[in-house]
Amino acid sequence: MEMKYAVKCPWCFKSEVQSDERSTGHQRYICWKCHRPFIVDWIALTATKSKKERIK
């Protein structure tokens, strides 16, 4: 399956979240490289930094 949409981590810009179709709403993710949380807006295809603590 080909992934059409990708959003990079706003902290490190090294990892990305991919999706095969654009969904609605927001989802929270944790970067698998820097382990910091961020929120993806799938309508605008943007990622914003979350103010939660860093996961160790």
C-alpha positions in Angstrom: 0.0 0.0 0.0 1.3 3.4 -1.0 1.3 6.2 1.6 0.1 9.5 0.2 0.5 11.9 3.1 3.4 12.4 5.4 4.0 14.9 8.3 7.4 15.3 9.9 8.1 15.7 13.6 8.2 19.4 14.5 10.9 18.8 17.1 13.7 16.9 15.2 12.4 16.8 11.6 13.8 13.3 11.3 10.8 11.0 11.7 7.5 11.2 10.0 3.9 10.0 10.4 2.4 8.6 7.2 -1.2 8.0 6.1 -2.8 6.5 3.0 -5.7 8.8 3.1 -6.4 12.2 4.7 -8.6 11.8 7.8 -10.4 14.5 9.7 -9.4 15.8 13.1 -6.3 15.8 15.2 -4.2 12.9 16.5 -1.4 12.7 19.0 1.9 11.0 18.3 5.2 10.4 19.9 8.3 10.7 17.8 10.2 7.5 17.7 13.5 9.3 17.3 13.4 12.1 19.9 10.5 10.7 22.0 8.7 14.0 22.2 4.9 14.4 21.7 3.3 16.3 18.9 -0.2 16.7 17.5 -1.0 16.2 13.8 -3.8 18.1 12.1 -4.8 15.9 9.2 -7.0 18.5 7.5 -4.1 21.1 7.2 -1.4 18.4 7.2 0.6 20.2 9.9 2.3 19.2 13.1 2.5 21.3 16.3 4.6 20.7 19.3 2.8 19.5 22.4 3.4 20.9 25.8 3.4 17.5 27.5 6.6 16.2 29.1 9.2 14.3 27.2 8.8 10.5 27.6 12.0 8.8 28.7 
